[in-house]
Amino acid sequence: MSVKRVRCVCGTVFDPSTLPACPECGAAHVRVAGTATESASDSIVQSVRDDRGDAGSAMGSFIRRNRTLATLVVGVMGTMLLAIVLRPMFGGTEASNAGQEAEDDTRRGSARDTPTMGSVTRASLASSTAKPRTGNAAFEGKWRLASSSMQAEPVIPGIPVLGTAMGRTIGTAFKGPGATAVMTIDNGGSYVLDVDVSGDGYYVASITPERYPGTVVAKGEITLTPNGLSNSERAEVFLMPAKSDMPHVHAKRGDLTMSMQKEGGSGFSNIFWRRPGDSGLPETSIVGAWVNEQLWVDSYLAYRATFELREGGDFRIRFTRSERGMLVVNDGSYEFKRSIAMGPPILGRYVFDGADRFTLTEPRGTAIWVRHRD
């Protein structure tokens, strides 16, 4: 059957026997097999772009051929564009959010693990910007007295100290290797000074019980030779039981007291010791541990002293005290303000030799402190 007319893809119907191309769009035509029900007049012509035609005509022809498809494509693209615009406002999908969180975690982990200038740690920043400590902060920590040429402070008037019956023994202990002083200072300047002094040596004593005991039950003399010295010192000894409490020497009824006396330029000087009454030792014996709760040695603050006399002739003496207060520093000057205001001000100049050593200088002399290592 001969073809009388055809429909172009652009929709134009023409007679191919008289026209070689579509009069509307200029597309050539070829026969495309149709369905069995398709009439010859309704055959479809496949549009083929002429090499001499322009792209705009082909596109326009395509759009005219596929108006429904074009409408659908435009709608889909518009929907996608709208979703992109609205996503920051309402958030992404669960999957995209999870992916973003994973990416953020990766970035944070990289920042933690990589010491770049943008992710420097606090510790490295503090180390790189650390400045020398000044003021009270420079003194913060625990310190040990390394050496001292300080003269002894004046003590409470009327109480003899180094001129007492044990002046040589006490002085040797304070200058010996058993003398330690540790001072702890916090950032605010509050300080605690702990002094612990000990010494030892040997003694020889001759004590005779009183034939008619009254206040005194025994008396005699004692000779003390501190280790490190060739010279000895001697004192008279009087043993007296406490018949009642004796607050001035911190003795209680039943204790045994020992008075050590020595004649000096201003008369006799005394040191009182007490031994607990439950010691089990006879009242005529000086063996045992004797205590003096307040013994002034080199400071307006008193020491607690223990004097131990052993059977074999050895002795050991120990002095301890604790002092508290505030350290005030300003531009190279210092002052120790004791919590118990005793004696004249303790002040002078200080200088640091590195971060772990400083020297204090005042009219009484100098003292060198070094950082204490436990």
Buried (B, 14 or more C-beta within 10 A) or exposed (E): EEEEBBBBBBEBEBEBEEEEBBEBBBBBBEEEEEEEEEEEEEBBBEBEBBEEBEEEBBEEBBEBBEEEEEEEEEEEEEEEEEEEEEEEEEEEEEEEEEEEEEEEEEEEEEEEEEEEEEEEEEEEEEEEEEEEEEEBBBBBBEBBBEEBEBEBBEBEEEEBBBEBBBBBBBBBBBEBEBBEBBBBBBEEBBBBBBBBBBBBBBBEBEBEBBEEBEEBBBBBBBEBBBBEBEEBBEBBBBBBBBEEEBEEBBBEEEBBBBBBBBEEEEEEBBBBBBBBBEBEBEBBBBBBBBBBEBBBBBBBBBBBBBBBBBEEEEBBBBBEBEBEBBBBBEEEEBBBBBEEEBBEEBBBEBEBEEEEBBBBBBEBEBBBBBEBEE
